[in-house]
Amino acid sequence: MRITFNFKNFDPSDHLRKYAKDRFGKLAKYMSGTPDADLQVNLEVEKFRHIADIVLTGKNVHISAREDSEDMYSTVDMVWDKLEAQMRKTRDKDKSRRKSGSDSPLMDAGGFDDDADAKRKPVIQKTEDDFSPKPMIVEEAALQLESTDNEFLVFLNAESERINVIYRRKTGDFGLIDPGV
């Protein structure tokens, strides 16, 4: 992928050049399906406005974005976010086309492929332990769980004589699972 930078009405600092090059250089990994893609980055200053205008062209891809603000670094960030959103939109369109059999240059990219996570099955790690839960009442189990950093506690409910699980909720209070078989 070829990246071309144009600066208008100002002399960019070395840091700005490096920042913009690093920021837009990340785009190459998303465009692995179109190695002949061109990215034209135009950075411009008009009085107090800093303007970033980018155009991405390649096989079956044409994306453009324009942003302006009072700071060139934030302008580069905003235009990158806009470009990334448009790439996601294009990717989603291409997903529906892919179902019908057409190719997409953005689908070859490793950075945006959400299907890989959906296809992967969860891994269950089983640990075998000789465990005999201690008989206790629910309040006692809550006190024991509160005194530890554990997320849950399996115990034998002394009142119902069934295995129960008490767990710590995200809100900080406790939940109780009583199978009630």
N, CA, C and O of each residue as an XYZ file, in Angstrom:
724
protein
N       0.839     -1.173      0.000
C       0.000      0.000      0.000
C       0.884      1.237      0.000
O       1.865      1.324      0.739
N       0.518      2.177     -0.836
C       1.272      3.423     -0.940
C       0.551      4.517     -0.157
O      -0.660      4.699     -0.286
N       1.316      5.239      0.655
C       0.763      6.349      1.430
C       1.468      7.623      0.992
O       2.698      7.689      0.997
N       0.689      8.639      0.611
C       1.235      9.917      0.178
C       0.720     11.004      1.111
O      -0.484     11.114      1.345
N       1.644     11.811      1.644
C       1.282     12.911      2.526
C       1.490     14.229      1.800
O       2.511     14.428      1.142
N       0.517     15.133      1.920
C       0.633     16.493      1.405
C       0.332     17.454      2.546
O      -0.673     17.308      3.242
N       1.211     18.439      2.732
C       1.028     19.436      3.774
C       0.839     20.786      3.095
O       1.631     21.169      2.233
N      -0.209     21.506      3.484
C      -0.512     22.772      2.833
C      -0.596     23.880      3.882
O      -1.256     23.725      4.910
N       0.075     24.992      3.615
C       0.058     26.206      4.437
C       0.738     26.043      5.801
O       0.490     26.838      6.708
N       1.574     25.044      5.955
C       2.366     24.925      7.182
C       3.491     23.929      6.972
O       3.430     23.066      6.096
N       4.522     24.067      7.799
C       5.638     23.128      7.793
C       5.456     22.195      8.984
O       5.536     22.642     10.128
N       5.216     20.919      8.743
C       4.959     19.997      9.853
C       6.235     19.700     10.633
O       7.333     19.664     10.077
N       6.061     19.492     11.918
C       7.192     19.082     12.745
C       7.507     17.619     12.444
O       6.687     16.894     11.882
N       8.694     17.208     12.824
C       9.076     15.808     12.625
C       8.147     14.878     13.411
O       7.804     13.785     12.959
N       7.754     15.343     14.596
C       6.874     14.530     15.431
C       5.511     14.348     14.764
O       4.954     13.251     14.795
N       4.965     15.411     14.159
C       3.680     15.301     13.471
C       3.783     14.369     12.272
O       2.882     13.565     12.033
N       4.864     14.468     11.521
C       5.068     13.567     10.379
C       5.081     12.109     10.846
O       4.413     11.249     10.271
N       5.858     11.854     11.905
C       5.967     10.490     12.421
C       4.619     10.011     12.974
O       4.227      8.863     12.761
N       3.915     10.898     13.684
C       2.615     10.544     14.261
C       1.619     10.164     13.166
O       0.948      9.136     13.257
N       1.528     10.994     12.139
C       0.590     10.727     11.039
C       0.992      9.466     10.282
O       0.139      8.662      9.906
N       2.295      9.298     10.061
C       2.763      8.117      9.333
C       2.465      6.844     10.124
O       2.017      5.850      9.554
N       2.712      6.873     11.430
C       2.419      5.710     12.271
C       0.916      5.432     12.323
O       0.482      4.283     12.246
N       0.138      6.497     12.455
C      -1.315      6.349     12.578
C      -1.918      5.731     11.309
O      -2.697      4.781     11.385
N      -1.555      6.275     10.155
C      -2.132      5.782      8.915
C      -1.388      4.563      8.381
O      -1.901      3.866      7.505
N      -0.192      4.296      8.892
C       0.534      3.092      8.500
C      -0.145      1.831      8.991
O       0.025      0.762      8.406
N      -0.925      1.951     10.074
C      -1.656      0.804     10.611
C      -2.723      0.316      9.639
O      -3.204     -0.812      9.744
N      -3.080      1.164      8.708
C      -4.112      0.823      7.736
C      -3.683     -0.323      6.830
O      -4.528     -1.060      6.319
N      -2.386     -0.478      6.627
C      -1.879     -1.508      5.710
C      -2.315     -2.906      6.137
O      -2.603     -3.744      5.282
N      -2.370     -3.173      7.439
C      -2.757     -4.514      7.881
C      -4.230     -4.798      7.610
O      -4.618     -5.956      7.455
N      -5.056     -3.750      7.551
C      -6.463     -3.945      7.241
C      -6.697     -4.122      5.747
O      -7.739     -4.634      5.338
N      -5.749     -3.707      4.941
C      -5.908     -3.749      3.493
C      -5.046     -4.831      2.867
O      -4.571     -4.666      1.744
N      -4.838     -5.923      3.565
C      -3.990     -6.986      3.032
C      -4.581     -7.615      1.777
O      -3.847     -8.202      0.982
N      -5.887     -7.505      1.583
C      -6.528     -8.061      0.401
C      -6.313     -7.218     -0.843
O      -6.526     -7.702     -1.955
N      -5.896     -5.964     -0.682
C      -5.639     -5.078     -1.826
C      -4.257     -4.460     -1.677
O      -4.137     -3.355     -1.147
N      -3.210     -5.146     -2.130
C      -1.852     -4.624     -1.961
C      -1.577     -3.379     -2.800
O      -0.637     -2.640     -2.506
N      -2.374     -3.133     -3.834
C      -2.140     -1.980     -4.692
C      -2.975     -0.768     -4.278
O      -3.217      0.114     -5.102
N      -3.415     -0.704     -3.036
C      -4.231      0.410     -2.552
C      -3.372      1.660     -2.371
O      -2.184      1.578     -2.058
N      -4.000      2.818     -2.577
C      -3.343      4.112     -2.386
C      -4.083      4.882     -1.306
O      -5.313      4.900     -1.266
N      -3.312      5.521     -0.426
C      -3.885      6.381      0.597
C      -3.301      7.769      0.417
O      -2.088      7.955      0.513
N      -4.155      8.738      0.158
C      -3.741     10.123     -0.023
C      -4.149     10.878      1.241
O      -5.338     10.971      1.547
N      -3.171     11.419      1.980
C      -3.430     12.150      3.213
C      -3.068     13.607      2.984
O      -1.908     13.925      2.721
N      -4.050     14.494      3.081
C      -3.832     15.927      2.912
C      -4.069     16.610      4.247
O      -5.176     16.568      4.784
N      -3.033     17.240      4.784
C      -3.135     17.984      6.035
C      -2.944     19.456      5.709
O      -1.998     19.829      5.016
N      -3.847     20.290      6.213
C      -3.881     21.689      5.800
C      -4.237     22.571      6.991
O      -4.967     22.156      7.891
N      -3.706     23.804      6.980
C      -4.032     24.782      8.011
C      -4.642     26.003      7.341
O      -4.060     26.564      6.412
N      -5.821     26.417      7.815
C      -6.475     27.643      7.363
C      -6.796     28.461      8.598
O      -7.674     28.093      9.379
N      -6.105     29.545      8.777
C      -6.227     30.397      9.965
C      -6.100     29.541     11.225
O      -5.005     29.087     11.557
N      -7.214     29.319     11.931
C      -7.147     28.546     13.168
C      -7.700     27.133     13.019
O      -7.808     26.397     13.999
N      -8.045     26.760     11.804
C      -8.587     25.423     11.556
C      -7.500     24.509     11.015
O      -6.747     24.891     10.119
N      -7.421     23.330     11.548
C      -6.518     22.294     11.050
C      -7.392     21.239     10.375
O      -8.283     20.669     11.005
N      -7.137     20.986      9.102
C      -7.999     20.130      8.298
C      -7.228     18.890      7.851
O      -6.086     18.980      7.401
N      -7.863     17.748      7.982
C      -7.301     16.490      7.478
C      -8.304     15.906      6.495
O      -9.480     15.733      6.815
N      -7.827     15.607      5.304
C      -8.663     15.048      4.243
C      -7.939     13.818      3.716
O      -6.802     13.918      3.253
N      -8.586     12.661      3.781
C      -7.937     11.434      3.324
C      -8.816     10.733      2.300
O     -10.044     10.774      2.373
N      -8.160     10.091      1.351
C      -8.852      9.326      0.317
C      -8.123      7.998      0.168
O      -6.921      7.962     -0.092
N      -8.860      6.917      0.333
C      -8.321      5.568      0.189
C      -8.943      4.950     -1.052
O     -10.165      4.843     -1.158
N      -8.097      4.544     -1.989
C      -8.592      3.905     -3.208
C      -7.858      2.594     -3.422
O      -6.675      2.466     -3.106
N      -8.560      1.648     -3.950
C      -7.991      0.338     -4.245
C      -9.015     -0.470     -5.007
O     -10.051      0.047     -5.427
N      -8.714     -1.744     -5.180
C      -9.630     -2.621     -5.898
C     -10.916     -2.780     -5.087
O     -10.887     -3.278     -3.961
N     -12.030     -2.360     -5.655
C     -13.348     -2.433     -5.028
C     -13.470     -1.607     -3.747
O     -14.391     -1.832     -2.962
N     -12.556     -0.651     -3.518
C     -12.597      0.160     -2.308
C     -12.367      1.621     -2.676
O     -11.408      1.949     -3.375
N     -13.245      2.488     -2.203
C     -13.042      3.929     -2.318
C     -13.667      4.557     -1.074
O     -14.890      4.624     -0.943
N     -12.811      5.014     -0.169
C     -13.273      5.586      1.090
C     -12.611      6.944      1.252
O     -11.410      7.086      1.026
N     -13.396      7.944      1.646
C     -12.821      9.260      1.913
C     -13.386      9.787      3.221
O     -14.502      9.450      3.615
N     -12.596     10.619      3.886
C     -13.020     11.202      5.157
C     -12.369     12.571      5.298
O     -11.258     12.797      4.818
N     -13.076     13.485      5.967
C     -12.564     14.838      6.161
C     -12.980     15.305      7.547
O     -14.135     15.152      7.942
N     -12.041     15.872      8.275
C     -12.300     16.398      9.612
C     -11.502     17.673      9.807
O     -10.480     17.883      9.154
N     -11.976     18.532     10.718
C     -11.206     19.718     11.076
C     -11.430     20.032     12.550
O     -12.484     19.745     13.117
N     -10.398     20.636     13.154
C     -10.466     21.050     14.552
C      -9.392     22.112     14.781
O      -8.792     22.611     13.829
N      -9.156     22.452     16.035
C      -8.178     23.483     16.362
C      -6.779     22.912     16.565
O      -5.823     23.674     16.716
N      -6.639     21.585     16.572
C      -5.350     20.948     16.804
C      -5.143     19.858     15.754
O      -6.046     19.060     15.502
N      -3.964     19.822     15.146
C      -3.715     18.874     14.061
C      -3.707     17.429     14.563
O      -4.174     16.532     13.861
N      -3.186     17.195     15.762
C      -3.145     15.830     16.290
C      -4.563     15.290     16.515
O      -4.858     14.146     16.170
N      -5.430     16.117     17.089
C      -6.806     15.654     17.302
C      -7.537     15.501     15.974
O      -8.404     14.638     15.841
N      -7.193     16.334     14.985
C      -7.796     16.200     13.663
C      -7.406     14.872     13.036
O      -8.244     14.187     12.450
N      -6.139     14.508     13.159
C      -5.669     13.225     12.624
C      -6.399     12.073     13.321
O      -6.804     11.111     12.669
N      -6.566     12.168     14.636
C      -7.279     11.120     15.372
C      -8.739     11.018     14.936
O      -9.262      9.919     14.752
N      -9.392     12.170     14.772
C     -10.806     12.162     14.391
C     -11.001     11.600     12.989
O     -11.936     10.836     12.751
N     -10.120     11.975     12.053
C     -10.269     11.475     10.691
C      -9.948      9.982     10.637
O     -10.527      9.255      9.830
N      -9.032      9.519     11.488
C      -8.745      8.085     11.563
C      -9.969      7.329     12.068
O     -10.315      6.276     11.531
N     -10.632      7.867     13.109
C     -11.835      7.220     13.635
C     -12.929      7.143     12.576
O     -13.619      6.131     12.453
N     -13.079      8.220     11.816
C     -14.090      8.240     10.758
C     -13.751      7.220      9.672
O     -14.632      6.513      9.183
N     -12.481      7.146      9.301
C     -12.045      6.182      8.293
C     -12.286      4.759      8.775
O     -12.754      3.911      8.016
N     -11.970      4.502     10.024
C     -12.160      3.168     10.580
C     -13.645      2.785     10.594
O     -13.992      1.640     10.307
N     -14.518      3.741     10.927
C     -15.959      3.470     10.918
C     -16.437      3.145      9.504
O     -17.256      2.245      9.316
N     -15.933      3.868      8.522
C     -16.323      3.597      7.142
C     -15.799      2.245      6.681
O     -16.462      1.542      5.918
N     -14.602      1.881      7.146
C     -14.059      0.570      6.793
C     -14.915     -0.539      7.394
O     -15.153     -1.560      6.749
N     -15.378     -0.341      8.626
C     -16.257     -1.328      9.254
C     -17.572     -1.452      8.478
O     -18.078     -2.554      8.269
N     -18.110     -0.320      8.059
C     -19.351     -0.334      7.285
C     -19.149     -1.082      5.969
O     -19.994     -1.880      5.563
N     -18.028     -0.820      5.313
C     -17.710     -1.511      4.066
C     -17.540     -2.999      4.314
O     -17.988     -3.825      3.519
N     -16.891     -3.336      5.418
C     -16.695     -4.736      5.766
C     -18.027     -5.440      5.974
O     -18.212     -6.571      5.526
N     -18.962     -4.768      6.659
C     -20.267     -5.377      6.900
C     -21.035     -5.586      5.600
O     -21.716     -6.598      5.432
N     -20.926     -4.633      4.684
C     -21.557     -4.809      3.373
C     -20.929     -5.992      2.649
O     -21.622     -6.798      2.028
N     -19.613     -6.082      2.739
C     -18.905     -7.156      2.053
C     -19.216     -8.514      2.657
O     -19.168     -9.527      1.960
N     -19.536     -8.548      3.949
C     -19.925     -9.814      4.570
C     -21.197    -10.340      3.929
O     -21.315    -11.533      3.648
N     -22.150     -9.442      3.700
C     -23.402     -9.893      3.089
C     -23.168    -10.300      1.636
O     -23.815    -11.222      1.139
N     -22.250     -9.620      0.954
C     -21.917    -10.003     -0.417
C     -21.173    -11.334     -0.440
O     -21.347    -12.140     -1.354
N     -20.349    -11.550      0.569
C     -19.561    -12.777      0.620
C     -20.470    -13.993      0.749
O     -20.162    -15.072      0.244
N     -21.577    -13.804      1.423
C     -22.528    -14.911      1.541
C     -23.059    -15.308      0.174
O     -23.389    -16.468     -0.072
N     -23.137    -14.300     -0.726
C     -23.614    -14.605     -2.073
C     -22.472    -14.984     -3.007
O     -22.719    -15.317     -4.167
N     -21.210    -14.941     -2.526
C     -20.098    -15.461     -3.312
C     -19.110    -14.454     -3.845
O     -18.155    -14.869     -4.503
N     -19.263    -13.151     -3.612
C     -18.296    -12.189     -4.146
C     -17.142    -11.993     -3.171
O     -17.289    -12.239     -1.974
N     -15.982    -11.546     -3.687
C     -14.790    -11.338     -2.872
C     -14.776     -9.932     -2.300
O     -15.383     -9.015     -2.852
N     -14.077     -9.776     -1.191
C     -13.951     -8.478     -0.556
C     -12.516     -8.252     -0.130
O     -11.914     -9.136      0.479
N     -11.950     -7.094     -0.432
C     -10.582     -6.830     -0.008
C     -10.457     -6.613      1.490
O      -9.389     -6.854      2.052
N     -11.519     -6.164      2.155
C     -11.425     -5.910      3.583
C     -11.641     -7.165      4.414
O     -11.298     -7.179      5.596
N     -12.194     -8.206      3.839
C     -12.447     -9.411      4.607
C     -11.189    -10.230      4.831
O     -11.150    -11.062      5.738
N     -10.157    -10.011      4.021
C      -8.909    -10.722      4.223
C      -8.142    -10.159      5.406
O      -7.188    -10.778      5.878
N      -8.548     -8.991      5.889
C      -7.818     -8.320      6.956
C      -8.045     -9.035      8.274
O      -9.177     -9.382      8.611
N      -6.987     -9.253      9.010
C      -7.096     -9.929     10.286
C      -7.694     -9.050     11.361
O      -8.250     -9.572     12.328
N      -7.603     -7.729     11.233
C      -8.028     -6.826     12.276
C      -9.527     -6.688     12.428
O      -9.995     -6.310     13.503
N     -10.311     -6.985     11.379
C     -11.734     -6.744     11.446
C     -12.565     -8.007     11.347
O     -13.786     -7.904     11.232
N     -11.994     -9.163     11.385
C     -12.741    -10.397     11.181
C     -13.348    -10.845     12.500
O     -12.682    -11.491     13.310
N     -14.625    -10.498     12.717
C     -15.314    -10.876     13.938
C     -15.832    -12.303     13.883
O     -16.171    -12.869     14.922
N     -15.904    -12.910     12.677
C     -16.411    -14.266     12.543
C     -15.506    -15.281     13.223
O     -15.980    -16.324     13.672
N     -14.215    -14.996     13.305
C     -13.279    -15.930     13.922
C     -13.625    -16.133     15.393
O     -13.521    -17.249     15.903
N     -14.039    -15.055     16.087
C     -14.413    -15.182     17.483
C     -15.714    -15.958     17.639
O     -15.883    -16.709     18.599
N     -16.635    -15.774     16.690
C     -17.919    -16.455     16.771
C     -17.770    -17.948     16.504
O     -18.503    -18.749     17.084
N     -16.832    -18.340     15.635
C     -16.644    -19.743     15.280
C     -15.873    -20.503     16.353
O     -16.026    -21.719     16.475
N     -15.058    -19.816     17.121
C     -14.233    -20.459     18.128
C     -15.103    -20.919     19.297
O     -15.903    -20.152     19.833
N     -14.931    -22.179     19.678
C     -15.697    -22.716     20.787
C     -14.981    -22.387     22.087
O     -13.752    -22.341     22.120
N     -15.731    -22.157     23.157
C     -15.082    -21.850     24.429
C     -14.322    -23.062     24.958
O     -14.761    -24.203     24.820
N     -13.199    -22.791     25.550
C     -12.367    -23.849     26.108
C     -12.720    -24.006     27.580
O     -12.713    -23.035     28.338
N     -13.024    -25.220     27.972
C     -13.345    -25.503     29.363
C     -12.148    -26.192     29.987
O     -11.723    -27.259     29.544
N     -11.616    -25.572     31.013
C     -10.483    -26.162     31.713
C     -11.017    -26.821     32.980
O     -11.523    -26.162     33.888
N     -10.888    -28.115     33.005
C     -11.431    -28.886     34.110
C     -10.327    -29.188     35.111
O      -9.244    -29.648     34.748
N     -10.620    -28.924     36.369
C      -9.691    -29.268     37.436
C     -10.392    -30.250     38.356
O     -11.508    -30.014     38.820
N      -9.721    -31.337     38.602
C     -10.303    -32.331     39.490
C      -9.713    -32.139     40.873
O      -8.499    -32.033     41.054
N     -10.616    -32.097     41.843
C     -10.183    -31.852     43.211
C     -11.101    -32.654     44.134
O     -12.312    -32.720     43.923
N     -10.515    -33.249     45.139
C     -11.337    -33.915     46.141
C     -11.972    -32.821     46.980
O     -11.305    -32.168     47.783
N     -13.272    -32.629     46.786
C     -13.949    -31.509     47.407
C     -15.186    -32.018     48.121
O     -16.082    -32.593     47.503
N     -15.225    -31.808     49.397
C     -16.435    -32.116     50.144
C     -16.866    -30.809     50.801
O     -16.223    -30.342     51.742
N     -17.960    -30.217     50.303
C     -18.375    -28.921     50.824
C     -18.774    -28.998     52.290
O     -19.385    -29.963     52.749
N     -18.409    -27.954     52.995
C     -18.681    -27.876     54.425
C     -20.142    -27.477     54.646
O     -20.617    -26.536     54.012
N     -20.856    -28.163     55.521
C     -22.232    -27.756     55.804
C     -22.244    -26.433     56.576
O     -21.566    -26.285     57.593
N     -23.027    -25.482     56.073
C     -23.161    -24.189     56.744
C     -24.451    -23.527     56.284
O     -25.050    -23.922     55.283
N     -24.865    -22.516     57.031
C     -26.057    -21.771     56.630
C     -25.638    -20.664     55.660
O     -24.453    -20.355     55.541
N     -26.605    -20.076     54.975
C     -26.332    -19.091     53.926
C     -25.580    -17.882     54.483
O     -24.654    -17.389     53.839
N     -25.959    -17.399     55.665
C     -25.304    -16.227     56.250
C     -23.834    -16.511     56.547
O     -22.978    -15.649     56.349
N     -23.548    -17.717     57.021
C     -22.166    -18.114     57.309
C     -21.347    -18.189     56.018
O     -20.182    -17.792     56.000
N     -21.949    -18.694     54.946
C     -21.268    -18.763     53.651
C     -20.983    -17.362     53.120
O     -19.921    -17.117     52.547
N     -21.931    -16.441     53.309
C     -21.727    -15.057     52.869
C     -20.577    -14.413     53.628
O     -19.776    -13.692     53.034
N     -20.483    -14.657     54.920
C     -19.375    -14.114     55.714
C     -18.039    -14.697     55.266
O     -17.042    -13.981     55.187
N     -18.019    -15.990     54.976
C     -16.778    -16.622     54.530
C     -16.356    -16.080     53.163
O     -15.172    -15.822     52.945
N     -17.299    -15.905     52.247
C     -16.977    -15.363     50.924
C     -16.512    -13.917     51.026
O     -15.620    -13.492     50.291
N     -17.112    -13.166     51.932
C     -16.738    -11.764     52.113
C     -15.311    -11.633     52.635
O     -14.636    -10.645     52.348
N     -14.851    -12.609     53.391
C     -13.503    -12.540     53.959
C     -12.419    -12.983     52.976
O     -11.231    -12.869     53.278
N     -12.813    -13.489     51.800
C     -11.833    -13.924     50.800
C     -11.968    -13.084     49.535
O     -12.876    -12.262     49.415
N     -11.047    -13.305     48.589
C     -11.100    -12.626     47.292
C     -11.757    -13.489     46.226
O     -11.772    -13.114     45.053
N     -12.295    -14.628     46.609
C     -12.915    -15.535     45.646
C     -14.190    -14.927     45.078
O     -14.823    -14.073     45.700
N     -14.553    -15.382     43.886
C     -15.768    -14.905     43.230
C     -16.996    -15.709     43.657
O     -18.118    -15.207     43.598
N     -16.786    -16.949     44.086
C     -17.913    -17.787     44.481
C     -17.463    -18.777     45.546
O     -16.271    -18.958     45.794
N     -18.462    -19.418     46.174
C     -18.202    -20.429     47.191
C     -19.277    -21.504     47.056
O     -20.472    -21.209     47.046
N     -18.832    -22.750     46.953
C     -19.751    -23.885     46.899
C     -19.831    -24.454     48.311
O     -18.807    -24.726     48.939
N     -21.054    -24.632     48.802
C     -21.209    -25.138     50.168
C     -22.460    -26.010     50.257
O     -23.338    -25.962     49.395
N     -22.516    -26.797     51.311
C     -23.677    -27.637     51.586
C     -24.585    -26.854     52.522
O     -24.215    -26.546     53.655
N     -25.772    -26.539     52.033
C     -26.719    -25.769     52.835
C     -27.222    -26.654     53.969
O     -27.849    -27.686     53.733
N     -26.939    -26.236     55.211
C     -27.301    -27.041     56.380
C     -28.812    -27.113     56.568
O     -29.317    -28.078     57.140
N     -29.535    -26.106     56.094
C     -30.986    -26.088     56.276
C     -31.690    -26.994     55.265
O     -32.593    -27.745     55.634
N     -31.285    -26.928     53.992
C     -31.966    -27.718     52.957
C     -31.216    -29.003     52.605
O     -31.753    -29.861     51.904
N     -29.982    -29.140     53.086
C     -29.112    -30.282     52.821
C     -28.881    -30.483     51.321
O     -28.816    -31.613     50.836
N     -28.757    -29.366     50.595
C     -28.450    -29.390     49.162
C     -27.204    -28.543     48.916
O     -26.867    -27.656     49.701
N     -26.532    -28.840     47.806
C     -25.368    -28.056     47.403
C     -25.864    -26.709     46.880
O     -26.750    -26.658     46.027
N     -25.292    -25.624     47.390
C     -25.603    -24.260     46.948
C     -24.324    -23.566     46.522
O     -23.223    -23.967     46.899
N     -24.489    -22.515     45.730
C     -23.364    -21.676     45.320
C     -23.725    -20.241     45.659
O     -24.774    -19.738     45.256
N     -22.852    -19.597     46.399
C     -23.014    -18.165     46.658
C     -21.916    -17.460     45.873
O     -20.764    -17.893     45.880
N     -22.277    -16.372     45.196
C     -21.313    -15.693     44.332
C     -21.367    -14.188     44.542
O     -22.363    -13.635     45.009
N     -20.271    -13.551     44.184
C     -20.140    -12.102     44.312
C     -20.608    -11.454     43.009
O     -20.103    -11.790     41.938
N     -21.561    -10.533     43.089
C     -22.060     -9.826     41.912
C     -21.190     -8.613     41.619
O     -20.409     -8.175     42.464
N     -21.337     -8.073     40.405
C     -20.558     -6.891     40.017
C     -20.915     -5.679     40.866
O     -20.094     -4.778     41.039
N     -22.128     -5.650     41.396
C     -22.564     -4.525     42.227
C     -21.977     -4.585     43.629
O     -22.054     -3.609     44.375
N     -21.388     -5.727     43.996
C     -20.767     -5.858     45.302
C     -21.552     -6.732     46.259
O     -20.984     -7.245     47.223
N     -22.853     -6.920     46.019
C     -23.617     -7.792     46.893
C     -23.489     -9.238     46.422
O     -22.773     -9.520     45.461
N     -24.182    -10.151     47.098
C     -24.033    -11.568     46.812
C     -25.298    -12.140     46.178
O     -26.406    -11.660     46.421
N     -25.108    -13.170     45.364
C     -26.212    -13.918     44.785
C     -26.116    -15.359     45.247
O     -25.032    -15.843     45.571
N     -27.257    -16.046     45.279
C     -27.298    -17.425     45.747
C     -27.938    -18.295     44.673
O     -29.000    -17.968     44.143
N     -27.282    -19.403     44.361
C     -27.841    -20.390     43.438
C     -28.212    -21.611     44.263
O     -27.360    -22.276     44.853
N     -29.525    -21.887     44.285
C     -30.055    -23.044     45.003
C     -30.786    -23.896     43.975
O     -31.871    -23.513     43.538
N     -30.225    -25.055     43.568
C     -30.811    -25.823     42.478
C     -32.239    -26.288     42.736
O     -32.991    -26.442     41.774
N     -32.644    -26.512     43.937
C     -34.023    -26.860     44.269
C     -34.573    -28.057     43.522
O     -35.696    -28.007     43.021
N     -33.804    -29.132     43.437
C     -34.224    -30.330     42.705
C     -35.232    -31.108     43.503
O     -35.705    -32.151     43.052
